[in-house]
């Protein structure tokens, strides 16, 4: 089902260009590159740039079946194909079962499942991608969306500071309206706004709210596993990676007397070495040879920790 659905989506170019998940030859590096490229363009041209990094409350569990099925029809999934996907989603029941300390079970009554995609299925993330596939079309006129599955980010650009502030609020209001119309909700405590500036620029006081709820204004945010600072300094990301690698080195040092060299080598490659290349490897799909934090003057600290991990190995 997934293979046939993907073929249909790509044959007819249905998946939004701003969506980097479930598209051939694209991955998190491409989404990160797009984000950083847009920010650098704004900073180099002395433009105002901000990013709203959304966190959806129980995103996969809130997908409404009626809305999703209507969108499948819009995307050309009709007749028997539509009936197949409908039968996969509807007429499911669920209940909650809780055991007490004595092992006795208490259950709720059975209820129809009208929201959410089946957990653990390969179709689940793809269904969610289709559910938010029209969001970029709704937002791209005034902003630059960058999506990877359920990770949704919106970049706002303007040359005038006052208009920039108004544009942020307008886009955030529109964003909430789209989520509301699609029965999805933003987590206001985890959704963040970052105002990207040069190092010598002071942070402005910005208030972004909707329905008497505001989102936090942060100096950095986590984007697809990489910590992006408002000045595009990689100091914060490298500090976090260094701390994580140091903890793992301590683990390797403590288990070294009890394991063979072969097992230690396996642990090193799976736990330590696997962390390091993320965000620094050159790809042929990035023609300008962009690496994210590999050229940072602080990156040598990562490689010192790596050598420490190798020596403990």
WOMO-V462811 format. One record per helix or strand of 3 or more residues. SS is the DSSP state (a for helix, b for strand). FROM is the first residue (numbers start at 0). TO is the last residue. If there is no record, write none. Layout:
SS	FROM	TO
SS	FROM	TO
This chain:
a	1	10
a	27	43
b	47	53
a	59	61
a	64	73
a	78	88
b	96	98
b	104	106
a	121	130
a	134	138
b	143	147
b	150	157
a	160	180
b	191	195
b	215	217
b	219	222
b	225	228
a	234	257
a	260	275
a	299	311
